[in-house]
Amino acid sequence: MKTNSFTLTTLSENPEYYESVVALIEKEFHYSSDLSYAKDFALLMDPLNFENCYLFVDSETNQVVSHLAVCPRVMVKSNEEIKVAFIGGIATVKEYRARDLFKGLMNHALLEHSRE
């Protein structure tokens, strides 16, 4: 889906953006060089979860500018299944903030996962 000058996609549709997504998150969260977001949040960044890694790409520069990942799970309590979703990897390039990109990703994720 294309919005203004941004394209909404997923890592399953565009796995070539994986390194850019990890770099964006690590930069915006000031990760030190001895840490790895992909390892710290392996469930979110697992290739089996790429369909739930939503990102906006600037259509002009082809740069990943915003990301949000969802990891749906089922928890069991007292023999009752409860659907939950872990959300993380939320980052937007500083120069692109205040453009409602996170809001767009969150609304899209909520819509996608409310169907489950």
mmCIF file of the C-alpha atoms, coordinates in Angstrom:
data_MODEL
# 
_entry.id   MODEL 
# 
loop_
_atom_site.group_PDB 
_atom_site.id 
_atom_site.type_symbol 
_atom_site.label_atom_id 
_atom_site.label_alt_id 
_atom_site.label_comp_id 
_atom_site.label_asym_id 
_atom_site.label_entity_id 
_atom_site.label_seq_id 
_atom_site.pdbx_PDB_ins_code 
_atom_site.Cartn_x 
_atom_site.Cartn_y 
_atom_site.Cartn_z 
_atom_site.occupancy 
_atom_site.B_iso_or_equiv 
_atom_site.pdbx_formal_charge 
_atom_site.auth_seq_id 
_atom_site.auth_comp_id 
_atom_site.auth_asym_id 
_atom_site.auth_atom_id 
_atom_site.pdbx_PDB_model_num 
ATOM 1   C CA . MET A 1 1   ? 0.000  0.000   0.000  1.00 0.00 ? 1   MET A CA 1 
ATOM 2   C CA . LYS A 1 2   ? 1.279  3.454   -0.890 1.00 0.00 ? 2   LYS A CA 1 
ATOM 3   C CA . THR A 1 3   ? 0.564  6.521   1.281  1.00 0.00 ? 3   THR A CA 1 
ATOM 4   C CA . ASN A 1 4   ? 1.709  9.969   0.118  1.00 0.00 ? 4   ASN A CA 1 
ATOM 5   C CA . SER A 1 5   ? 5.405  9.397   -0.492 1.00 0.00 ? 5   SER A CA 1 
ATOM 6   C CA . PHE A 1 6   ? 5.652  6.260   1.667  1.00 0.00 ? 6   PHE A CA 1 
ATOM 7   C CA . THR A 1 7   ? 5.100  2.616   0.864  1.00 0.00 ? 7   THR A CA 1 
ATOM 8   C CA . LEU A 1 8   ? 3.724  0.321   3.580  1.00 0.00 ? 8   LEU A CA 1 
ATOM 9   C CA . THR A 1 9   ? 5.181  -3.148  3.322  1.00 0.00 ? 9   THR A CA 1 
ATOM 10  C CA . THR A 1 10  ? 6.434  -6.066  5.413  1.00 0.00 ? 10  THR A CA 1 
ATOM 11  C CA . LEU A 1 11  ? 9.708  -7.891  5.714  1.00 0.00 ? 11  LEU A CA 1 
ATOM 12  C CA . SER A 1 12  ? 8.036  -10.967 4.207  1.00 0.00 ? 12  SER A CA 1 
ATOM 13  C CA . GLU A 1 13  ? 7.259  -8.915  1.078  1.00 0.00 ? 13  GLU A CA 1 
ATOM 14  C CA . ASN A 1 14  ? 10.666 -7.200  1.106  1.00 0.00 ? 14  ASN A CA 1 
ATOM 15  C CA . PRO A 1 15  ? 13.232 -9.206  3.087  1.00 0.00 ? 15  PRO A CA 1 
ATOM 16  C CA . GLU A 1 16  ? 16.009 -7.119  1.519  1.00 0.00 ? 16  GLU A CA 1 
ATOM 17  C CA . TYR A 1 17  ? 15.135 -4.412  4.072  1.00 0.00 ? 17  TYR A CA 1 
ATOM 18  C CA . TYR A 1 18  ? 16.004 -6.622  7.054  1.00 0.00 ? 18  TYR A CA 1 
ATOM 19  C CA . GLU A 1 19  ? 19.447 -5.102  7.687  1.00 0.00 ? 19  GLU A CA 1 
ATOM 20  C CA . SER A 1 20  ? 18.068 -1.581  7.267  1.00 0.00 ? 20  SER A CA 1 
ATOM 21  C CA . VAL A 1 21  ? 15.323 -2.279  9.814  1.00 0.00 ? 21  VAL A CA 1 
ATOM 22  C CA . VAL A 1 22  ? 17.785 -3.640  12.372 1.00 0.00 ? 22  VAL A CA 1 
ATOM 23  C CA . ALA A 1 23  ? 20.140 -0.699  11.757 1.00 0.00 ? 23  ALA A CA 1 
ATOM 24  C CA . LEU A 1 24  ? 17.262 1.792   12.191 1.00 0.00 ? 24  LEU A CA 1 
ATOM 25  C CA . ILE A 1 25  ? 16.178 0.256   15.496 1.00 0.00 ? 25  ILE A CA 1 
ATOM 26  C CA . GLU A 1 26  ? 19.708 -0.022  16.848 1.00 0.00 ? 26  GLU A CA 1 
ATOM 27  C CA . LYS A 1 27  ? 20.470 3.582   15.880 1.00 0.00 ? 27  LYS A CA 1 
ATOM 28  C CA . GLU A 1 28  ? 17.289 5.046   17.354 1.00 0.00 ? 28  GLU A CA 1 
ATOM 29  C CA . PHE A 1 29  ? 17.660 3.036   20.577 1.00 0.00 ? 29  PHE A CA 1 
ATOM 30  C CA . HIS A 1 30  ? 21.382 3.829   20.860 1.00 0.00 ? 30  HIS A CA 1 
ATOM 31  C CA . TYR A 1 31  ? 22.473 0.189   20.862 1.00 0.00 ? 31  TYR A CA 1 
ATOM 32  C CA . SER A 1 32  ? 26.117 -0.298  21.697 1.00 0.00 ? 32  SER A CA 1 
ATOM 33  C CA . SER A 1 33  ? 28.179 -2.264  19.199 1.00 0.00 ? 33  SER A CA 1 
ATOM 34  C CA . ASP A 1 34  ? 28.345 -5.309  21.487 1.00 0.00 ? 34  ASP A CA 1 
ATOM 35  C CA . LEU A 1 35  ? 24.536 -5.746  21.487 1.00 0.00 ? 35  LEU A CA 1 
ATOM 36  C CA . SER A 1 36  ? 22.144 -6.915  18.785 1.00 0.00 ? 36  SER A CA 1 
ATOM 37  C CA . TYR A 1 37  ? 18.458 -6.058  18.517 1.00 0.00 ? 37  TYR A CA 1 
ATOM 38  C CA . ALA A 1 38  ? 17.928 -9.088  16.270 1.00 0.00 ? 38  ALA A CA 1 
ATOM 39  C CA . LYS A 1 39  ? 19.262 -11.364 19.033 1.00 0.00 ? 39  LYS A CA 1 
ATOM 40  C CA . ASP A 1 40  ? 17.600 -9.516  21.921 1.00 0.00 ? 40  ASP A CA 1 
ATOM 41  C CA . PHE A 1 41  ? 14.206 -9.694  20.216 1.00 0.00 ? 41  PHE A CA 1 
ATOM 42  C CA . ALA A 1 42  ? 14.636 -12.851 18.180 1.00 0.00 ? 42  ALA A CA 1 
ATOM 43  C CA . LEU A 1 43  ? 10.921 -13.727 18.231 1.00 0.00 ? 43  LEU A CA 1 
ATOM 44  C CA . LEU A 1 44  ? 10.011 -10.433 16.603 1.00 0.00 ? 44  LEU A CA 1 
ATOM 45  C CA . MET A 1 45  ? 12.775 -10.561 13.998 1.00 0.00 ? 45  MET A CA 1 
ATOM 46  C CA . ASP A 1 46  ? 12.588 -14.275 13.159 1.00 0.00 ? 46  ASP A CA 1 
ATOM 47  C CA . PRO A 1 47  ? 12.037 -14.852 9.425  1.00 0.00 ? 47  PRO A CA 1 
ATOM 48  C CA . LEU A 1 48  ? 8.933  -16.845 10.392 1.00 0.00 ? 48  LEU A CA 1 
ATOM 49  C CA . ASN A 1 49  ? 7.513  -13.573 11.772 1.00 0.00 ? 49  ASN A CA 1 
ATOM 50  C CA . PHE A 1 50  ? 8.482  -11.330 8.851  1.00 0.00 ? 50  PHE A CA 1 
ATOM 51  C CA . GLU A 1 51  ? 4.821  -11.079 7.784  1.00 0.00 ? 51  GLU A CA 1 
ATOM 52  C CA . ASN A 1 52  ? 4.243  -9.189  11.056 1.00 0.00 ? 52  ASN A CA 1 
ATOM 53  C CA . CYS A 1 53  ? 7.163  -6.764  10.659 1.00 0.00 ? 53  CYS A CA 1 
ATOM 54  C CA . TYR A 1 54  ? 5.539  -3.665  9.192  1.00 0.00 ? 54  TYR A CA 1 
ATOM 55  C CA . LEU A 1 55  ? 7.550  -0.821  7.741  1.00 0.00 ? 55  LEU A CA 1 
ATOM 56  C CA . PHE A 1 56  ? 7.239  2.389   5.818  1.00 0.00 ? 56  PHE A CA 1 
ATOM 57  C CA . VAL A 1 57  ? 9.736  3.007   3.044  1.00 0.00 ? 57  VAL A CA 1 
ATOM 58  C CA . ASP A 1 58  ? 10.279 6.489   1.605  1.00 0.00 ? 58  ASP A CA 1 
ATOM 59  C CA . SER A 1 59  ? 9.244  6.050   -2.033 1.00 0.00 ? 59  SER A CA 1 
ATOM 60  C CA . GLU A 1 60  ? 11.731 8.639   -3.274 1.00 0.00 ? 60  GLU A CA 1 
ATOM 61  C CA . THR A 1 61  ? 14.846 7.528   -1.373 1.00 0.00 ? 61  THR A CA 1 
ATOM 62  C CA . ASN A 1 62  ? 13.957 3.839   -0.906 1.00 0.00 ? 62  ASN A CA 1 
ATOM 63  C CA . GLN A 1 63  ? 14.972 4.270   2.767  1.00 0.00 ? 63  GLN A CA 1 
ATOM 64  C CA . VAL A 1 64  ? 13.240 2.413   5.621  1.00 0.00 ? 64  VAL A CA 1 
ATOM 65  C CA . VAL A 1 65  ? 11.874 5.252   7.755  1.00 0.00 ? 65  VAL A CA 1 
ATOM 66  C CA . SER A 1 66  ? 9.595  3.549   10.274 1.00 0.00 ? 66  SER A CA 1 
ATOM 67  C CA . HIS A 1 67  ? 9.077  0.038   11.674 1.00 0.00 ? 67  HIS A CA 1 
ATOM 68  C CA . LEU A 1 68  ? 6.805  -1.839  14.059 1.00 0.00 ? 68  LEU A CA 1 
ATOM 69  C CA . ALA A 1 69  ? 6.766  -5.587  14.709 1.00 0.00 ? 69  ALA A CA 1 
ATOM 70  C CA . VAL A 1 70  ? 4.014  -7.734  16.193 1.00 0.00 ? 70  VAL A CA 1 
ATOM 71  C CA . CYS A 1 71  ? 4.493  -11.257 17.507 1.00 0.00 ? 71  CYS A CA 1 
ATOM 72  C CA . PRO A 1 72  ? 1.123  -12.983 18.006 1.00 0.00 ? 72  PRO A CA 1 
ATOM 73  C CA . ARG A 1 73  ? 1.017  -15.747 20.591 1.00 0.00 ? 73  ARG A CA 1 
ATOM 74  C CA . VAL A 1 74  ? -1.505 -17.817 22.502 1.00 0.00 ? 74  VAL A CA 1 
ATOM 75  C CA . MET A 1 75  ? -1.132 -17.987 26.268 1.00 0.00 ? 75  MET A CA 1 
ATOM 76  C CA . VAL A 1 76  ? -2.905 -20.550 28.407 1.00 0.00 ? 76  VAL A CA 1 
ATOM 77  C CA . LYS A 1 77  ? -4.264 -19.800 31.872 1.00 0.00 ? 77  LYS A CA 1 
ATOM 78  C CA . SER A 1 78  ? -6.520 -22.207 33.735 1.00 0.00 ? 78  SER A CA 1 
ATOM 79  C CA . ASN A 1 79  ? -6.971 -24.251 30.546 1.00 0.00 ? 79  ASN A CA 1 
ATOM 80  C CA . GLU A 1 80  ? -8.221 -21.147 28.745 1.00 0.00 ? 80  GLU A CA 1 
ATOM 81  C CA . GLU A 1 81  ? -6.461 -19.847 25.641 1.00 0.00 ? 81  GLU A CA 1 
ATOM 82  C CA . ILE A 1 82  ? -5.852 -16.117 25.473 1.00 0.00 ? 82  ILE A CA 1 
ATOM 83  C CA . LYS A 1 83  ? -4.633 -14.474 22.280 1.00 0.00 ? 83  LYS A CA 1 
ATOM 84  C CA . VAL A 1 84  ? -1.921 -11.884 22.930 1.00 0.00 ? 84  VAL A CA 1 
ATOM 85  C CA . ALA A 1 85  ? 0.472  -9.880  20.804 1.00 0.00 ? 85  ALA A CA 1 
ATOM 86  C CA . PHE A 1 86  ? 3.931  -8.702  21.711 1.00 0.00 ? 86  PHE A CA 1 
ATOM 87  C CA . ILE A 1 87  ? 4.791  -5.405  20.046 1.00 0.00 ? 87  ILE A CA 1 
ATOM 88  C CA . GLY A 1 88  ? 8.301  -4.063  19.615 1.00 0.00 ? 88  GLY A CA 1 
ATOM 89  C CA . GLY A 1 89  ? 10.891 -2.752  17.245 1.00 0.00 ? 89  GLY A CA 1 
ATOM 90  C CA . ILE A 1 90  ? 9.068  0.556   17.175 1.00 0.00 ? 90  ILE A CA 1 
ATOM 91  C CA . ALA A 1 91  ? 11.313 3.131   15.554 1.00 0.00 ? 91  ALA A CA 1 
ATOM 92  C CA . THR A 1 92  ? 11.062 6.071   13.186 1.00 0.00 ? 92  THR A CA 1 
ATOM 93  C CA . VAL A 1 93  ? 13.954 7.992   11.665 1.00 0.00 ? 93  VAL A CA 1 
ATOM 94  C CA . LYS A 1 94  ? 14.210 11.281  13.566 1.00 0.00 ? 94  LYS A CA 1 
ATOM 95  C CA . GLU A 1 95  ? 13.750 13.457  10.463 1.00 0.00 ? 95  GLU A CA 1 
ATOM 96  C CA . TYR A 1 96  ? 10.504 11.618  9.631  1.00 0.00 ? 96  TYR A CA 1 
ATOM 97  C CA . ARG A 1 97  ? 8.808  11.939  13.019 1.00 0.00 ? 97  ARG A CA 1 
ATOM 98  C CA . ALA A 1 98  ? 5.578  13.927  13.474 1.00 0.00 ? 98  ALA A CA 1 
ATOM 99  C CA . ARG A 1 99  ? 4.219  12.571  10.163 1.00 0.00 ? 99  ARG A CA 1 
ATOM 100 C CA . ASP A 1 100 ? 1.936  9.967   11.776 1.00 0.00 ? 100 ASP A CA 1 
ATOM 101 C CA . LEU A 1 101 ? 4.031  7.078   10.460 1.00 0.00 ? 101 LEU A CA 1 
ATOM 102 C CA . PHE A 1 102 ? 3.896  5.176   13.758 1.00 0.00 ? 102 PHE A CA 1 
ATOM 103 C CA . LYS A 1 103 ? 0.150  5.817   13.936 1.00 0.00 ? 103 LYS A CA 1 
ATOM 104 C CA . GLY A 1 104 ? -0.215 4.400   10.437 1.00 0.00 ? 104 GLY A CA 1 
ATOM 105 C CA . LEU A 1 105 ? 1.794  1.289   11.298 1.00 0.00 ? 105 LEU A CA 1 
ATOM 106 C CA . MET A 1 106 ? -0.086 0.719   14.559 1.00 0.00 ? 106 MET A CA 1 
ATOM 107 C CA . ASN A 1 107 ? -3.491 1.181   12.919 1.00 0.00 ? 107 ASN A CA 1 
ATOM 108 C CA . HIS A 1 108 ? -2.483 -1.220  10.149 1.00 0.00 ? 108 HIS A CA 1 
ATOM 109 C CA . ALA A 1 109 ? -1.215 -3.799  12.671 1.00 0.00 ? 109 ALA A CA 1 
ATOM 110 C CA . LEU A 1 110 ? -4.396 -3.497  14.744 1.00 0.00 ? 110 LEU A CA 1 
ATOM 111 C CA . LEU A 1 111 ? -6.518 -3.983  11.652 1.00 0.00 ? 111 LEU A CA 1 
ATOM 112 C CA . GLU A 1 112 ? -4.492 -6.979  10.481 1.00 0.00 ? 112 GLU A CA 1 
ATOM 113 C CA . HIS A 1 113 ? -4.506 -8.701  13.863 1.00 0.00 ? 113 HIS A CA 1 
ATOM 114 C CA . SER A 1 114 ? -8.093 -7.933  14.839 1.00 0.00 ? 114 SER A CA 1 
ATOM 115 C CA . ARG A 1 115 ? -9.142 -10.397 12.148 1.00 0.00 ? 115 ARG A CA 1 
ATOM 116 C CA . GLU A 1 116 ? -7.500 -13.288 13.991 1.00 0.00 ? 116 GLU A CA 1 
# 
